Amino acid sequence: MKIYISADMEGISGVTNPDFLQPNEPNYEYGRRLMEHDVNAVIEAAIESGATEIVVADSHASGNNLRLDRLHPSATLVAGFPRDHYMMSGLTSDFSAVLFVGYHARHGMPGVLSHSYWFKNMTVNGMEVGEIGFNAIYAGLLGVPLALVTGDDHASEETKLIAPQAVTGIVKHALSRTSAICLSMEQSGILLSAKTKEAMERINDLVPFPINFPVEVRIEFFHSGQAELASSVSGVRRIPNSTIVEYKADDARTYYRTMEIMATLANTARFF
Ligand SMILES: [Zn+2]
């Protein structure tokens, strides 16, 4: 049984603010250790539950946060950036499930370090989504169900709206966008193990996110410079006098890659 893990950093145990998220920040090395702790706890429990092959995609920033020499020896690591299908790189239809570790709520919502890539808002077929939803739908387009999401209480709430059957592991409760009540590493390790095992037991009953092609995606940017750049991407249309663009995807690759290219462009457009 092949299991795919997409690991982000904002929803990891103990991570509360941007000090943990980038190599030049004071708590980054500590943040990496915390991330390795959560990811390894999930891998170990997945193996104990029958996983025979595990691929972990390091899906935060440059994709170089997890250190191979500290990662569970049974897993294969997808690392580095850029790469096709960034947070879902390497996922194929023959995986039994995807697990999201260290995920977070979408932009504008309460929750630790909430955001949606570099966008203000995203909708898929009219439904507001963040990274949890967008990536779960991508997995669904490949026929792979979402089995587990770990993060704070708001990531859990968001998951319940998108994929009610998925198990959620709450490793911290948000007090604000940059503070939380955090489980100890020991407690979160026990919780992540138990929740992963619960998710693995349910795999045969899970259904992939129900959606058909074509899929309609709308993305709202923070400023018009970003929307202008994004609208130069083939197949993308800007809604006049707005910072919103839209596109239709007839296949899973177009669905993900178009968003991904727009995120990269948006990140290069300076406001001032
Ligand atoms: Zn991240």
Boltz pocket constraint, residues with backbone or C-beta under 6 A from the ligand:
constraints:
  - pocket:
      binder: B
      contacts: [[A, 8], [A, 9], [A, 10], [A, 59], [A, 60], [A, 61]]
      max_distance: 6.0
